[in-house]
Amino acid sequence: MDNFCNYDLQSKAKKYSYIKYLLAIVEIFWLLLLLILFQGLGISKLLAELISDLLKNRYTVIPVYILLGYIGYLLLNFPLEFYHSFLWEHRFGLSKQNFILWLKDQIKSATISYIILVIFFEMFYYVTRNYPHNWWFVFSVFWIFFGFCQISSCSYHTTIFQI
């Protein structure tokens, strides 16, 4: 009987993992399609020109552009995100969170992601404006530093969870 339960749990875990990986791949292609359409249909250029005309301060153009683009992405991606991070988790009994709490978590996550995006893009444009010939080197050093911060953060959390 114990082997049967293990087999059933393993089968359920495999199905869960398979669908999660499949949804992650679908989400990547969905994002790629959205980016191609955003560029190909000229929406990006139109949005950038509209924001530039409305806001004269060049340091506010990038955050507003990212905000509007990110809100558009979040709205277009909402059904897929809802399915794979709310419905699918509930279907397998991995979450007891109600919709309102899930939505609050999504908003917090989106806000943090937006702040990080703005910092990266502002830094990228600052570096390309001020170091037009060496921007790639400066940005590479920053990217390596950021990678080390992520690695040390992961190892720190792993150590804490092991204690």
N, C-alpha and C positions, 0 to 999 in steps of 0.2 A: 504494500500500500504506500509506503514511504517513497519508493522509486517512482510510482505513478504520479504522486504529488510533485516530485522534483521534475519529472518529465513535463507535466502540465505547466508548471511555473517556467521552465526553460522555454517551452514552446511559446508561451505568452510573452516572455521577455524578448525572444527572437522576433516575434511579430511586431512588438512595440518598437524595438530598435530599427527594424527594417523600414517601417513606416516613417519613423523620425528621420532616418537618413534620407529616405526618398523625399520627404517634405523639405529637408534642408537643401537638397539638390534642386528641387523645383523652385524654391525661394531664390536661389542664386540665379537661375535662368530667368525668373520673373523680374528680378532686379536688373539684370542685363538687358532684357527687353524694354523695360521702362526707361533705362538710361539711353538706349538707342533711339527710342521714340522721342524722348525729351530733347535730345540733340538733333535728330534727323528731321523732326517736324518744325524745328526752329523755336520751340517753346523756351529753351534755355536763353537764347539770344534775345528774344522778345522780353522775357522776364528781367534779364540783366539791364536792358535798355530802359525799361519802364522804371525800375528801381533807381537807376542812375539819374534819370530825369527828375524823379521825385525827391531824391536825397542828394544833396550836393556834397556832403562829407563822404569821402571815399572809404573811410574806416567803418561807416555804418552800412555801406552797400553789401559787403560780403555777409555779415550776420543776417541781414534781412533776406538776401537771396537764399542763403542756406535754410533759414527758417521757413520760407514759403515752399522751397523745394522739398524739404524734409516733411513738412505737414502734408504735402501732396503725396509723397511716398507712403507715409504712415496711413493715410486714408485709402490709398489704392492697395496697400498690403494688409489692411485690417482683416479681411476675411480669411486669408491664409494664416496670419498670425493667430487669430482667434481659434481657428481649427486646430493648429498644431500645438499651441501653448495653453489652451483652455479646454476645449472639447476632448482632445486626445488624452490629455492628462487625467481628466475626470473619467473617461471611459475605462482607463486601466486602474482607477482608484489611487492615483498618485498625487491627487490634489483634492483638498476639501475647501478650497478658496471659492467664495462666491464671486459673481460677475463684477460687482462694484469694487471689491478688493483687488481682483485681477486687473481691472481697468486702472485703478490707482497705481498699481505696480508698473503697468505699461507706461503710464504718464511719467512716473518718476524715472524710469529707464530711458524714455525718449528725451527727457529734459537733460539728463546727464550726458547722453550721447550727443545731443545738440551742442552742449557747452564744449565737449571735447572736439567736435567737428569744427566749431568756430575757432577754437584755439589753434588747431592744426592748419586750417585754411588761412587764417590771418597771419600766422607765422610763415607759411609757405609764400604768400604774396609779399610779405615784408622782406623776406630773404631774397626773393627773385627781383624785387625793385632795387634793393640796396647792394646786392652782390650779383650783378647780372652775368658775370663770367664764372663765378665760383659758387653759384647757388646750389649746385648739385652736391658739392663737398660739404657745405654748411648743413644742408638738409640731411645728408647721410649721417653726419655726426649726431645730429639731433635724433634721427630715427634709431640709430644704434643705442644711444642713451635711453630712449624710450623703451626699446626692447629689453635692455638690462633692468630697467625699473619694473617692467612687467614680470620678468623672470624672478627677480628678487621678491616681488609681491606674492607671486604664486608659491615660492618656496617658503615664505614667511607664513602664509595661510596654511600650507600643508603641515608645517612644523607645529603650528598651534592646534590643528585638528588632531594630530597624533598624540599630543600631550594629554 
